[in-house]
Amino acid sequence: MSEQAITKDTIVAKIPEINPAAVDVLWGMGMGCIHCIMANDETVEEAAAVHGLNLDELLKALNDAK
């Protein structure tokens, strides 16, 4: 895992590079974002909005994933 944190501005496609375990968080929340064509351009903030998720809760879960 990288020492870098996942932020609201992180591009979704970069999440596996920062914290591979965070991919399971996305799947668990019903977000197939990693395999979505938008993953290369969409930020975590944008993905949370599209999926109706609380951004702060999502960021905590993504960064806490192990």
C-alpha positions in Angstrom: 0.0 0.0 0.0 1.2 3.5 -0.8 1.7 6.2 1.9 -0.5 8.4 -0.3 -4.1 8.9 0.9 -7.2 8.6 -1.2 -8.8 12.0 -1.4 -12.0 13.5 -3.0 -9.8 14.5 -6.0 -8.3 11.0 -6.5 -9.1 9.6 -9.9 -11.0 6.3 -9.4 -8.7 4.3 -11.6 -5.7 5.3 -9.3 -7.3 3.7 -6.2 -5.7 0.2 -6.7 -2.3 1.8 -6.9 -2.8 3.7 -3.7 -4.6 1.0 -1.7 -5.4 -2.3 -3.4 -7.7 -3.3 -0.6 -9.9 -0.3 -1.2 -11.3 -2.0 -4.4 -13.2 -4.4 -2.1 -14.8 -1.3 -0.4 -16.0 0.0 -3.8 -17.5 -3.4 -4.7 -19.1 -3.7 -1.2 -20.8 -0.4 -1.7 -22.2 -1.5 -5.1 -19.7 0.6 -7.0 -18.2 -1.2 -10.0 -16.3 2.0 -10.7 -12.9 0.3 -11.1 -14.2 -1.4 -14.3 -16.3 1.6 -15.5 -15.1 3.5 -18.6 -15.4 6.7 -16.4 -12.8 5.5 -13.9 -10.0 7.2 -15.8 -11.6 10.6 -15.6 -13.9 10.5 -12.6 -12.9 11.6 -9.1 -13.9 9.9 -5.9 -16.1 12.9 -5.2 -17.9 12.6 -8.5 -18.3 8.8 -8.1 -19.8 9.2 -4.6 -22.3 11.8 -5.9 -23.3 9.6 -8.8 -23.9 6.7 -6.5 -25.5 8.7 -3.7 -22.9 8.0 -1.1 -21.6 10.1 1.7 -18.2 11.3 0.6 -16.6 11.5 4.0 -17.7 8.0 4.9 -16.5 6.6 1.6 -13.1 8.3 1.9 -12.7 6.9 5.5 -13.6 3.4 4.3 -11.3 3.6 1.3 -8.3 4.8 3.4 -9.0 2.4 6.3 -9.2 -0.7 4.0 -6.6 -3.4 4.7 
